[in-house]
Amino acid sequence: MRRRGPYVCGLDAAMDVVSGKWKALILWELEAYGTRRFAEIHRGLPGVSHKVLTQQLREMEADGLLRREVFPEVPPRVEYSLTEHGVSLNAALESLGGWGVGRIARLEAAAD
């Protein structure tokens, strides 16, 4: 696991792990669909570049949030899945997602 810090509080440590636009969405994708290959994750996240997705996946693996398994085949097959640590972070983010759904509804109501 990557160690950064020092942290001011638990929220600081949590935000350090999920910082970046795509990490929470990658967690969601793997939670919703289970083990995925890179191309499947990429298709599920319109707008993310290959470079950024690769970088985010590597950071998440280093942080112990996901598991990267390489199969010795030709061509090589690589699959990503959540670790227990990633599953627990996803559970912690659920209430934030609920808050976001409420925000979307308020924004849409204000636009009408």
N, C-alpha and C positions, 0 to 999 in steps of 0.2 A: 504494500500500500504506500502511496505517496504520502509523505508527511510535510505539511506546510504549517504555517502558523507563525508566531503564537496567536491563539484565538482569544478574542475578547469574551465570547459566550458561545453557547451551543448553536445558536442560529448562524453565527459567523462561520463555524466549522461546517455546518450543513450547506450553507450557500456556496462555500468554497468548492464543494463536491458537485453541486448542480449548476454552477455558474456557466453561462453560455446558453444561447437560444435553443440548442438542439438536445442537450442531455436529458432533460425531463421528458421530451418527446420520444427519445430513444427508449427510455425506461417504459413509457406508456406502450410503445410499439411492441416491445418484448413481453410485457405483461399481458397485453391483449392477444397476441398471436403465438407466444411461446418462442421456442428456438427458431432463429431466422438466419438466413445467409445475408451477406452484405447487400446484394442486389435487392433482396426483398425489403430490407430496412430502408434502402435508398428509395425504392418505389413508394413506400409508405410515408415518406417525409418529403413531399414536393418542395423544391426550393433549396434543399441542402446540396452543396457540391460534394463530389467524391472526396476532395482533399479535406474539407471540414469534417465530413462524416468519419473519415479514417482517423483524423486527429481526435475527435470526440470519443470514438470507440476505444482508442488506445489509452486515453486519459481515464476513461471509466473502468477499463480493465486494470490499470495501475492502481486505481482507488478501490478495487475489490468489488465493484458493482456488477460486473458481468464477467462471464467466462468465455474465452475464445478457444474453440477447439478446431485444430487443423487435422484433416483426414488425409493420409498419404495416398492420394489418388491422382490420376492424370486426367483432366487438369485438377489441381488441388481444390479441395472443398473446405471452406471455413464456415463454421457456425457459431453464432453468438447466443448466449442465454443468460438470464439473470442469476446471480448468486443469492444466497439468503440475505446478504447485506443489501443487495439491489432491491429485492422484494420488500424488505422492511422500509427502505427509503421510499419506494413507490407508495406504500401504505401511508406513510407520513405526508406525502404530497396529495393524497386524495382530497383532503379538506380544502387545500389550495385550489385544486381543480373545480371543486364545487363552488368556491367563491368566484372563480373565473366565469363559470356558467351564469351565475347571477349577474355579473358585470356585463356579459354579452347581452343579456335580456334587458338590462337598464339602458345600455347604449342603443339597442334597437328601438326601445320604447321612446327614447329621447329623439331619435331620428324621424319618427313618424309624425 
